[in-house]
């Protein structure tokens, strides 16, 4: 089930105006404008009609993960030092990276994790001299290239990135920035 906050995003991704969606759903344009602006208490039957209209249009037309993924995957290996990861963050403007053991994703590392570990400073020596595998988080979730963007968007609500796979090989990555690019 989609949340109300996704109505405007879904409408725009389909290239619809509020008026066009209103006509398809059998509601007024002003109702959709107020709903998107969160200025009214939604009516179940009207919201249901809007979501059903969006669903009908999205069937078969929804953008797929493979269409918005970045194919240049910047990653680190499990034995990279944390200080090297920080340099990669700076060089590329990233705040998270997947961690690999050769070709297999085994974890993730984020700015937040590094900062949290610096504050706690557990283990041997400074955090920056330790291997990423000592402090990494769980790996990013993975989806197939044909996964709908709506699924990717919901995953990105919980994780900073999603890896895209084809036949058990990682072929791309999607972050919130990639998702936002679909709006332009």
N, C-alpha and C positions, 0 to 999 in steps of 0.2 A: 504494500500500500504506500502510495506517495504521500508526502506531507503537503500541507497547503502552501508552504514556502516554495515548493518546486513548480507551482502552476505558472508563474511568470517565466521562469527559466525554460520550462518545457514549451510554452507558447512561443517564446522568442526563438528557440532552437528549431521550431517548425516554420519559422518565418511568418507567423500569424500576427495580425493586429488584435487588439482587444475586441474591436468590432467584429472581426471575422470569427474569433472564437465564440463570442457571445451569440452570434447567429447560429453557429453549429450546435451550441449547447442549449439554445432556447432560453437564454437569459439576456439581460440588458448589458450594454457595454459599461455603463456606470457601475453595475454590480461587480463586474470583473475588476474594474479599476479600484473600487473600494476594497475588494477582497485582496488584491495584490498589495495594496497599501496598508492592509490590516486595520482598516477603519470601520469594519462591520463584524458582527458576530455571524459566522457563516451558517447558511441553511444547509442541512444534510442533503436534501433533494437537489438543490441547485449545484452544490459542490460535486455531488455524484454525477450530475449531467455534464459538468465541465470536465471532470476527470475521464468520463467515458468518451467524450468527444476527443480529448487529447489522445487517449489510448487508441481509438480507431485510426487517427491520423499517424500515430507513431508506429503502428504495426507495419513492419517491413521497411519503414523509412528512418527508424532511429539510427543515429550515428553509432558506429561500432568503435570499440577500444582501439582496434588497429588503425583507424582513421585519424585518431588524435594523439597517439603515443609518440614519444620521442624515441627514435631508433638509436640515437647515440646515448648509450647507457654509461654514465660515469659511475664507477664502482670502486671498491677497495677490496683487497684480499684480506683474509682473517689475520694474517701476520703483519700487516701494515701497522706502523706505530700511530698512535692517536695524534701526535703532532703533525704527521703527514696528512692525516684526514683534515685537520684544521686548515692546512695550506690549500687543499683541494676545495674546501668550502669557500675560502677567500677567492681563489682563482676563478671559480665557476659561478659564484653567487648562489650556491646551494646551501640548504640547511639540513639536508638528510641525504644519505647514500645507502645503497644496498651493499651488504658484505657477502663476498663470495669465497668459496673454497674451490679453486679452479673455476669451473663453469657453473657450479651449483650454488644457488643462493642459500646462505645459512643464517643470515642475520641482517640487522640494519643498525645504522649509527646516525644520531641526530645531534645538532648543537645542544639541545636540551639535555640529552643523556651525558654528554661530555661535561657540561656545566654542573649538572647534578653530582657527577662522580668527583669533580674537582672539589666541590663543597664538602663531600663526605670523606674524600681522600682515603679510601680503604686500599689495602694491598701493599705491594712492594714498590717503593719509589713513586715519583710523580706520575700522575695519570697520563701526561703527554708522552712519557717514555714507554708506556705499556702497549702491548699489541691490542688491536681493536677487538679481538676475540674475548679479551678479558672483561670488556664493558658493554659489548654490543647488546642490542635488544633483539626481539624475535624478528624473523624475516618479514618483509612486506608481503601482503596477500598477493596471490596471482590469479589472473583471469586469462581466458583465451582471447584471441584477436577478435572474435565475433561477439564478445560480451557487449551488451548495450551500455551506452554511456550513463544511463540512469542507474545501472548497477554500480558502475565505477564511481559515480558521484556519491552514492550512499556509502560505499566503502571508504572513500576519501573523507567522509565525515568522522571516521574513526581512526584512520591511519594517514600518515603524511604522504604515502606514495603507494602505487599499485604496479606490480610487475606484469608484463604481458608476455604470454608464452605461445609458442607454436610447436606442437609435437614435442613437448617436454624441453624445449629450448627457449631461454629467455630472449625475446626479440625486441622488447621495448619497455619503457617505463612511463607512467602517467602520474603527474603531480597535480595539485590544485591549480597551479599556474597553467598547465596544459588544458585543464578543464575550462578555465576562464577564457582561454583563447577561442573557444567555440562560440563565445557570445559576441565576438566582433565580426 
